Amino acid sequence: MNEATYKTPVTLLDDLELDEEQVARYLAQHADFFEHQATLLNSLSVPHPAHGETVSLVERQVASLRNENNQLKQQLGLLISNAGENDELLEKTKTLVLSLISAGSFEQLKLLVEQSMTREFGSNCCRLWRVMEGGYERKKQHLSEQYADKHLKRIIKDEHPNCGILKDDEKQILFDEKSSEVGSAATLPLFCDGKLVGILSIGNGDPDYYRNNMSTSLLSFIGAVIARILCDMPE
């Protein structure tokens, strides 16, 4: 399309008052307008986004592209960083799962889980409770389903992890002498074939560390593995 194409509409509009929306709409419909109006393009000036001084439209566009490029670099860096962290978490999870399947007793299983969560996954404290017949035995970390339903009903209502701040009585039951060190927690009710067989509680001193909108897919996987091992483990 040659330059003459643009002369007729511009001339016809000389005596009209145009608002910003009309100008913007016209330029959007004629994206190559400035290719035929190089002199006009070079004469336009706008405030610089950083220091406010008047610069040419071309300089402003260069500054905008440079800023966009920096943002894309930051996003790419974040993606690479997250990918590295995810690979590390997956490797730690694989190591944990392989060690868990060799546990021959609940005592061994409990020790492996709790040590891994505090040493490898950065939690302040961790407790694995087994749900079985009987009452609440703090030292053995055993509790009955009836006891859990009475005191921890909010947490075990479904199979989804509960992340956030626990009530004081919930913290006291799940973390006993470590309860004062827990700001927030991820609590996983462990179900096997629809039956509650255990509760895994992972605590952190930061009240905002575990949040109710955080991703829990990795925790759910670890919980599912532990639940299956508990289900097949003799009491």
C-alpha positions as CSV (number, residue, x, y, z in Angstrom):
1,M,0.0,0.0,0.0
2,N,1.5,3.4,-1.0
3,E,1.5,6.7,0.9
4,A,-1.4,8.1,-1.2
5,T,-3.7,5.7,0.5
6,Y,-3.5,7.6,3.8
7,K,-3.8,11.1,2.4
8,T,-7.5,11.0,1.6
9,P,-8.8,10.0,5.1
10,V,-6.4,12.3,6.8
11,T,-7.4,15.3,4.7
12,L,-11.1,14.6,5.1
13,L,-10.6,14.6,8.9
14,D,-8.7,17.9,9.1
15,D,-11.8,19.9,10.1
16,L,-13.0,17.3,12.6
17,E,-12.3,17.1,16.3
18,L,-10.9,13.7,17.1
19,D,-10.7,12.2,20.5
20,E,-8.0,9.7,21.7
21,E,-10.2,6.7,21.2
22,Q,-10.8,7.5,17.5
23,V,-7.1,8.1,16.9
24,A,-6.2,4.9,18.7
25,R,-8.9,3.0,16.7
26,Y,-7.6,4.4,13.4
27,L,-4.0,3.5,14.2
28,A,-5.0,0.0,15.3
29,Q,-6.8,-0.5,12.0
30,H,-3.8,0.8,10.0
31,A,-0.9,-0.8,11.8
32,D,1.6,0.2,9.1
33,F,0.6,3.8,9.2
34,F,4.0,5.1,10.4
35,E,5.9,3.1,7.7
36,H,4.6,5.7,5.3
37,Q,4.9,8.7,7.7
38,A,8.6,8.4,8.8
39,T,8.9,12.2,9.2
40,L,5.9,12.3,11.5
41,L,7.2,9.3,13.5
42,N,10.6,11.0,14.1
43,S,8.9,14.3,15.3
44,L,6.7,12.7,17.9
45,S,7.8,12.9,21.5
46,V,6.6,11.4,24.8
47,P,7.7,11.4,28.4
48,H,10.3,8.8,29.3
49,P,8.9,6.2,31.7
50,A,11.8,6.4,34.1
51,H,12.9,10.1,34.4
52,G,10.0,11.9,32.8
53,E,12.1,13.8,30.2
54,T,10.7,14.1,26.7
55,V,12.1,11.7,24.2
56,S,11.3,10.5,20.7
57,L,8.7,7.8,20.2
58,V,11.4,5.5,18.9
59,E,13.5,6.0,22.1
60,R,10.4,5.4,24.2
61,Q,9.7,2.2,22.3
62,V,13.3,1.0,22.8
63,A,13.0,1.7,26.5
64,S,9.7,-0.2,26.6
65,L,11.2,-3.2,24.8
66,R,14.3,-3.2,27.0
67,N,12.0,-3.2,30.1
68,E,10.0,-6.1,28.7
69,N,13.1,-8.0,27.9
70,N,14.3,-7.6,31.5
71,Q,11.0,-8.9,32.8
72,L,11.2,-11.9,30.5
73,K,14.7,-12.7,31.7
74,Q,13.5,-12.5,35.3
75,Q,10.6,-14.9,34.6
76,L,12.9,-17.3,32.8
77,G,15.3,-17.2,35.7
78,L,12.5,-18.0,38.1
79,L,11.2,-20.9,36.0
80,I,14.8,-22.4,35.8
81,S,15.1,-21.9,39.6
82,N,11.7,-23.6,40.3
83,A,12.6,-26.5,37.9
84,G,15.8,-27.1,39.8
85,E,14.0,-27.0,43.2
86,N,11.4,-29.4,41.9
87,D,14.0,-31.8,40.7
88,E,15.7,-31.7,44.1
89,L,12.3,-32.3,45.9
90,L,11.6,-35.3,43.6
91,E,15.0,-36.8,44.3
92,K,14.5,-36.4,48.0
93,T,11.0,-37.9,47.7
94,K,12.3,-40.9,45.8
95,T,15.0,-41.5,48.5
96,L,12.4,-41.3,51.2
97,V,9.9,-43.7,49.6
98,L,12.7,-46.2,48.9
99,S,13.7,-46.1,52.5
100,L,10.1,-46.4,53.8
101,I,9.2,-49.6,51.9
102,S,12.0,-51.4,53.9
103,A,10.5,-50.5,57.3
104,G,9.6,-53.6,59.2
105,S,7.7,-51.9,62.1
106,F,5.8,-48.8,62.9
107,E,8.7,-47.6,65.1
108,Q,11.1,-47.8,62.1
109,L,8.6,-46.2,59.8
110,K,7.9,-43.3,62.2
111,L,11.6,-42.7,62.7
112,L,12.4,-42.6,59.0
113,V,9.5,-40.3,58.2
114,E,10.2,-37.8,61.0
115,Q,13.9,-37.7,60.5
116,S,13.5,-37.2,56.7
117,M,11.0,-34.4,57.1
118,T,13.2,-32.4,59.6
119,R,16.5,-33.1,57.9
120,E,15.7,-33.2,54.2
121,F,12.4,-31.3,53.8
122,G,13.2,-28.4,56.3
123,S,10.4,-28.8,58.8
124,N,10.8,-27.8,62.4
125,C,9.1,-30.9,63.7
126,C,7.2,-33.9,62.4
127,R,4.9,-36.5,64.0
128,L,3.5,-39.7,62.4
129,W,0.5,-41.1,64.4
130,R,-0.9,-44.5,63.9
131,V,-4.7,-45.0,64.2
132,M,-5.6,-48.3,65.7
133,E,-7.8,-49.8,68.4
134,G,-7.3,-48.3,71.9
135,G,-7.0,-44.8,73.2
136,Y,-4.4,-42.0,73.0
137,E,-0.9,-43.2,73.7
138,R,1.5,-40.3,73.4
139,K,4.8,-42.2,73.7
140,K,3.8,-44.8,71.1
141,Q,2.1,-42.2,69.0
142,H,-1.0,-44.3,68.7
143,L,-4.6,-43.0,68.8
144,S,-8.0,-44.5,68.0
145,E,-10.3,-43.4,65.3
146,Q,-12.9,-42.5,67.9
147,Y,-10.4,-40.2,69.7
148,A,-9.3,-38.6,66.4
149,D,-12.9,-38.1,65.4
150,K,-13.7,-36.4,68.7
151,H,-10.6,-34.1,68.9
152,L,-9.3,-33.8,65.3
153,K,-12.5,-33.9,63.3
154,R,-11.7,-30.7,61.4
155,I,-8.5,-32.2,60.1
156,I,-9.6,-35.8,59.3
157,K,-12.9,-34.9,57.6
158,D,-11.6,-36.0,54.2
159,E,-8.4,-37.3,52.5
160,H,-7.1,-33.8,51.6
161,P,-4.1,-32.3,53.4
162,N,-5.0,-29.5,55.9
163,C,-2.5,-26.6,55.6
164,G,-2.4,-23.5,57.9
165,I,-2.6,-22.6,61.5
166,L,-3.8,-25.3,64.0
167,K,-5.9,-24.7,67.0
168,D,-4.0,-24.9,70.3
169,D,-5.6,-28.2,71.4
170,E,-4.9,-29.7,67.9
171,K,-1.3,-28.7,68.1
172,Q,-1.0,-30.1,71.6
173,I,-2.3,-33.5,70.5
174,L,-0.3,-33.8,67.3
175,F,3.0,-32.3,68.3
176,D,2.9,-32.7,72.2
177,E,6.1,-31.2,73.6
178,K,7.0,-29.6,70.3
179,S,3.7,-27.7,69.9
180,S,5.2,-24.3,71.0
181,E,7.6,-24.5,68.0
182,V,4.8,-24.8,65.4
183,G,3.6,-21.7,63.7
184,S,1.8,-23.4,60.8
185,A,1.4,-27.1,59.8
186,A,0.5,-29.5,57.0
187,T,-1.6,-32.3,58.4
188,L,-2.4,-35.3,56.3
189,P,-5.0,-37.8,57.3
190,L,-3.8,-41.2,56.0
191,F,-6.6,-43.3,54.5
192,C,-6.2,-46.8,53.1
193,D,-9.2,-48.4,51.3
194,G,-11.4,-45.7,52.9
195,K,-10.2,-46.4,56.4
196,L,-8.2,-43.9,58.5
197,V,-4.9,-45.6,59.4
198,G,-2.7,-42.7,60.5
199,I,-2.1,-38.9,60.6
200,L,1.1,-37.2,59.4
201,S,1.7,-33.8,60.9
202,I,4.5,-31.5,59.6
203,G,5.2,-28.3,61.5
204,N,7.1,-25.1,60.7
205,G,7.9,-22.1,63.0
206,D,6.7,-19.6,60.3
207,P,2.9,-19.0,60.6
208,D,2.8,-18.3,56.9
209,Y,4.9,-21.3,55.7
210,Y,2.0,-23.7,55.3
211,R,-1.0,-22.0,53.7
212,N,-4.4,-23.3,52.6
213,N,-3.9,-22.4,49.0
214,M,-0.5,-24.0,48.5
215,S,0.2,-27.0,46.3
216,T,0.1,-30.3,48.2
217,S,0.5,-32.9,45.4
218,L,3.9,-34.0,46.6
219,L,2.7,-34.2,50.2
220,S,-0.3,-36.2,49.1
221,F,1.9,-38.7,47.3
222,I,4.1,-39.2,50.3
223,G,1.0,-39.6,52.5
224,A,-0.5,-42.2,50.1
225,V,2.7,-44.2,50.3
226,I,2.8,-44.1,54.1
227,A,-0.9,-45.0,54.3
228,R,-0.4,-48.1,52.1
229,I,2.6,-49.2,54.2
230,L,0.6,-48.7,57.4
231,C,-2.3,-50.6,56.0
232,D,-0.1,-53.7,55.3
233,M,1.9,-53.5,58.5
234,P,0.8,-55.7,61.4
235,E,-0.2,-54.0,64.6
